[in-house]
């Protein structure tokens, strides 16, 4: 009995942690370029509905996954235009983007609520198996390439990067487009990989958990793997305990990952500031 419970918990941690990992990697890339996106939840929802609708009409989970990535990148391009070109406040813009994503996904997905699709095993299995390799690829891109060095330079000191001949605006656009693609894929894993149906706001706060995970991971892609498994385990634990009829309110069990998020933020309050990019959230004004 205990062995079965542990096995189910570990399996659930991997499955539930996969979309969290993709979303966290997305936010790591954006924040390394100096941009905070609190609208990650909305980007995931747009990716989730785009992936589901495309899969329904094409019968191809591969096409759905591609559509989700492109939709996430396009939606995040709007955020990039507002905060990079228009120099809007990043926090306020991100929250507005989140609510826009919630409304847009609900509108597009309304005719598909509760509509099932096939097992979509390709998406479920492929994204789980490639999650760690993708984290390794993001780590390599950020820390072993000229592009990654330039992106991190923009996040740390955009004026110095500009003086060295790199355009912070272009680099931030590139980082945010890549982040949007990964966040869209994270949403697709929920709709066509796990649930295999569409429901409004099916991300259930996972975008905000991913933002907290960035702090937990100290802006390091490989540390995000452990964080995603931990938070995925919290989500899985709540579901397993509910399934086993534990005499505790299901609302309390649903709170577990969010309580863990608050604990992580509280524990990281002092040390997180030193690991964060120095110019995180600041608007660069030197190129115009």
C-alpha positions as CSV (number, residue, x, y, z in Angstrom):
1,X,0.0,0.0,0.0
2,X,2.7,2.5,1.0
3,X,4.9,1.5,-2.0
4,X,1.9,2.0,-4.4
5,X,1.2,5.4,-2.8
6,X,4.8,6.5,-3.2
7,X,5.0,5.3,-6.7
8,X,1.8,7.1,-7.6
9,X,3.1,10.3,-5.9
10,X,6.4,10.2,-7.8
11,X,4.7,9.6,-11.1
12,X,2.3,12.4,-10.4
13,X,5.1,14.7,-9.4
14,X,6.8,14.2,-12.8
15,X,3.6,14.6,-14.7
16,X,2.3,17.6,-12.7
17,X,5.8,19.1,-12.6
18,X,6.3,19.0,-16.4
19,X,4.2,22.1,-17.3
20,X,5.6,23.9,-14.3
21,X,9.1,23.3,-15.5
22,X,8.4,24.6,-19.0
23,X,6.7,27.6,-17.6
24,X,9.5,28.2,-15.1
25,X,12.1,28.0,-17.9
26,X,10.1,30.5,-19.8
27,X,10.2,33.0,-16.9
28,X,13.8,32.4,-16.2
29,X,14.7,33.4,-19.8
30,X,12.6,36.5,-19.6
31,X,13.8,37.6,-16.2
32,X,17.4,36.9,-17.2
33,X,16.8,39.6,-19.9
34,X,15.5,41.9,-17.2
35,X,11.8,41.5,-17.7
36,X,9.3,40.2,-15.1
37,X,6.1,38.8,-16.6
38,X,3.3,38.2,-14.1
39,X,1.1,37.4,-17.1
40,X,2.6,34.0,-17.6
41,X,-0.7,32.4,-16.5
42,X,-2.4,34.1,-19.4
43,X,0.2,33.0,-21.9
44,X,-0.2,29.4,-20.7
45,X,-4.0,29.6,-21.2
46,X,-3.7,31.0,-24.7
47,X,-1.3,28.2,-25.5
48,X,-3.6,25.6,-23.9
49,X,-6.7,26.7,-25.9
50,X,-4.8,27.1,-29.1
51,X,-3.3,23.6,-28.7
52,X,-6.6,22.0,-27.9
53,X,-8.6,23.7,-30.6
54,X,-6.0,22.8,-33.2
55,X,-5.8,19.2,-32.1
56,X,-9.6,18.9,-32.2
57,X,-9.8,20.2,-35.8
58,X,-6.7,18.5,-37.2
59,X,-6.6,15.3,-35.2
60,X,-2.9,15.9,-34.7
61,X,-1.4,16.5,-31.3
62,X,1.8,17.5,-33.0
63,X,0.0,20.3,-34.8
64,X,-1.7,21.3,-31.6
65,X,1.7,21.5,-29.8
66,X,3.1,23.7,-32.6
67,X,0.0,26.0,-32.6
68,X,0.3,26.3,-28.8
69,X,3.9,27.4,-29.0
70,X,3.2,29.9,-31.8
71,X,0.2,31.3,-29.9
72,X,2.2,31.7,-26.7
73,X,5.0,33.5,-28.6
74,X,2.6,35.8,-30.4
75,X,0.7,36.6,-27.2
76,X,4.0,37.3,-25.4
77,X,5.1,39.5,-28.3
78,X,2.2,41.9,-27.3
79,X,3.7,42.0,-23.8
80,X,7.2,42.6,-25.3
81,X,5.9,45.5,-27.4
82,X,4.2,47.1,-24.4
83,X,7.1,46.9,-21.9
84,X,10.1,47.2,-24.3
85,X,8.9,49.6,-26.9
86,X,6.1,51.5,-25.0
87,X,8.0,51.2,-21.7
88,X,4.9,50.3,-19.8
89,X,5.2,49.2,-16.2
90,X,6.1,45.5,-16.3
91,X,4.1,44.4,-13.2
92,X,0.9,46.2,-14.2
93,X,1.2,45.1,-17.9
94,X,1.8,41.5,-16.9
95,X,-1.4,41.4,-14.7
96,X,-3.4,43.0,-17.5
97,X,-2.0,40.4,-19.9
98,X,-3.0,37.6,-17.5
99,X,-6.6,38.8,-17.4
100,X,-6.6,39.3,-21.2
101,X,-5.4,35.7,-21.6
102,X,-8.1,34.4,-19.2
103,X,-10.8,36.2,-21.2
104,X,-9.5,35.4,-24.6
105,X,-9.0,31.7,-23.9
106,X,-12.5,31.5,-22.3
107,X,-14.0,33.1,-25.4
108,X,-12.2,30.9,-27.9
109,X,-12.6,27.8,-25.8
110,X,-16.3,28.2,-24.9
111,X,-17.6,25.9,-27.7
112,X,-15.1,23.2,-26.6
113,X,-15.8,23.0,-22.9
114,X,-15.8,19.4,-21.8
115,X,-15.2,18.1,-25.3
116,X,-12.7,15.2,-25.1
117,X,-9.9,14.4,-27.5
118,X,-8.0,11.2,-28.0
119,X,-5.2,10.1,-25.6
120,X,-2.7,12.4,-27.3
121,X,0.1,10.2,-25.9
122,X,2.7,11.9,-28.1
123,X,2.3,15.2,-26.3
124,X,2.1,13.6,-22.9
125,X,5.1,11.4,-23.3
126,X,7.3,13.6,-25.5
127,X,7.0,16.7,-23.2
128,X,7.7,14.6,-20.1
129,X,10.7,13.0,-21.7
130,X,12.1,16.2,-23.2
131,X,11.6,18.4,-20.1
132,X,15.0,17.8,-18.6
133,X,16.8,18.0,-22.0
134,X,15.0,21.3,-22.6
135,X,16.2,22.6,-19.2
136,X,19.7,21.6,-20.2
137,X,19.4,23.4,-23.5
138,X,18.2,26.6,-21.8
139,X,21.1,26.4,-19.3
140,X,23.5,25.9,-22.2
141,X,22.0,28.8,-24.2
142,X,22.1,31.2,-21.3
143,X,25.5,30.3,-19.9
144,X,27.6,28.9,-22.8
145,X,26.7,31.0,-25.8
146,X,27.3,34.6,-26.9
147,X,23.6,35.1,-27.1
148,X,23.1,34.0,-23.6
149,X,25.9,36.2,-22.3
150,X,24.3,39.2,-24.1
151,X,20.9,38.4,-22.6
152,X,22.3,38.1,-19.1
153,X,24.3,41.3,-19.6
154,X,21.0,43.1,-20.5
155,X,19.4,41.8,-17.3
156,X,22.4,42.8,-15.2
157,X,23.4,46.1,-16.8
158,X,21.6,47.1,-20.0
159,X,23.6,50.4,-20.4
160,X,26.9,48.4,-20.4
161,X,25.4,45.9,-22.9
162,X,24.3,48.8,-25.1
163,X,27.8,50.4,-24.9
164,X,29.3,47.1,-26.0
165,X,27.2,47.2,-29.2
166,X,24.3,45.0,-28.2
167,X,20.8,46.3,-28.5
168,X,18.9,45.5,-25.3
169,X,15.6,46.0,-27.0
170,X,16.3,43.3,-29.6
171,X,17.6,40.9,-27.0
172,X,14.6,41.3,-24.8
173,X,12.3,40.7,-27.7
174,X,14.1,37.5,-28.5
175,X,14.0,36.3,-24.9
176,X,10.3,37.1,-24.5
177,X,9.4,35.4,-27.8
178,X,11.3,32.2,-26.7
179,X,9.7,32.5,-23.3
180,X,6.2,32.8,-24.8
181,X,6.8,29.7,-26.9
182,X,7.8,27.6,-23.8
183,X,4.8,29.0,-21.8
184,X,2.5,28.1,-24.7
185,X,3.9,24.5,-24.7
186,X,3.4,24.3,-20.9
187,X,-0.3,25.2,-21.5
188,X,-0.6,22.6,-24.2
189,X,0.7,19.9,-21.9
190,X,-2.2,20.7,-19.6
191,X,-5.0,20.7,-22.2
192,X,-3.9,18.0,-24.7
193,X,-1.4,16.0,-22.7
194,X,-2.9,15.7,-19.2
195,X,-6.6,16.7,-19.1
196,X,-7.3,15.9,-22.8
197,X,-10.1,18.4,-22.6
198,X,-10.7,22.1,-22.3
199,X,-11.9,24.0,-19.2
200,X,-11.8,27.7,-18.4
201,X,-8.8,28.8,-16.3
202,X,-7.5,25.2,-16.3
203,X,-4.0,26.4,-15.4
204,X,-5.3,27.1,-11.9
205,X,-2.5,29.4,-10.8
206,X,0.3,27.4,-12.2
207,X,1.7,30.5,-14.0
208,X,2.1,32.2,-10.6
209,X,3.7,29.1,-9.1
210,X,6.2,29.2,-11.9
211,X,7.1,32.8,-11.0
212,X,7.7,31.7,-7.5
213,X,9.7,28.8,-8.8
214,X,12.1,31.1,-10.5
215,X,13.0,32.6,-7.1
216,X,13.3,29.1,-5.6
217,X,15.6,28.1,-8.5
218,X,17.6,31.3,-8.0
219,X,17.3,32.1,-11.8
220,X,19.1,28.8,-12.7
221,X,17.4,26.5,-15.3
222,X,18.8,23.3,-13.8
223,X,17.6,24.2,-10.2
224,X,14.2,24.7,-11.8
225,X,14.0,20.9,-12.4
226,X,14.2,20.1,-8.7
227,X,11.7,22.9,-7.9
228,X,9.2,21.7,-10.5
229,X,9.3,18.2,-9.1
230,X,8.8,19.5,-5.6
231,X,5.8,21.6,-6.6
232,X,4.5,18.9,-8.9
233,X,4.7,16.6,-5.9
234,X,2.6,19.0,-3.9
235,X,-0.1,19.1,-6.6
236,X,0.0,15.3,-6.9
237,X,-0.2,14.8,-3.1
238,X,-3.3,16.8,-2.9
239,X,-5.0,14.9,-5.7
240,X,-3.9,11.5,-4.2
241,X,-5.2,12.3,-0.8
242,X,-8.5,13.5,-2.2
243,X,-8.8,10.3,-4.3
244,X,-8.2,8.2,-1.1
245,X,-11.0,10.0,0.7
246,X,-8.9,11.7,3.4
247,X,-11.2,13.4,5.9
248,X,-9.9,16.8,5.1
249,X,-11.6,19.5,3.1
250,X,-10.5,19.2,-0.6
251,X,-10.1,23.0,-0.6
252,X,-7.4,22.6,2.0
253,X,-5.6,20.0,-0.1
254,X,-5.9,22.2,-3.2
255,X,-4.1,24.9,-1.2
256,X,-0.9,22.8,-0.7
257,X,1.1,24.0,-3.7
258,X,0.2,27.7,-3.0
259,X,1.1,27.4,0.7
260,X,4.4,25.9,-0.5
261,X,4.8,28.9,-2.8
262,X,4.4,31.3,0.1
263,X,6.8,29.3,2.1
264,X,9.4,29.4,-0.7
265,X,8.9,33.2,-1.1
266,X,9.3,33.7,2.6
267,X,12.4,31.6,2.8
268,X,14.0,33.3,-0.2
269,X,13.2,36.8,0.8
270,X,16.7,37.7,1.9
271,X,18.8,35.6,-0.4
272,X,16.7,35.9,-3.6
273,X,17.6,39.6,-4.0
274,X,21.3,38.8,-4.4
275,X,20.6,36.1,-7.0
276,X,18.2,38.2,-9.1
277,X,19.4,40.1,-12.2
278,X,20.5,43.5,-11.1
279,X,18.3,45.4,-13.5
280,X,15.2,43.1,-13.2
281,X,12.1,45.1,-13.9
282,X,13.8,48.3,-14.9
283,X,13.1,50.0,-18.2
284,X,16.1,50.8,-20.4
285,X,15.9,54.2,-22.0
286,X,19.3,54.6,-23.6
287,X,18.5,53.4,-27.2
288,X,16.1,56.1,-28.1
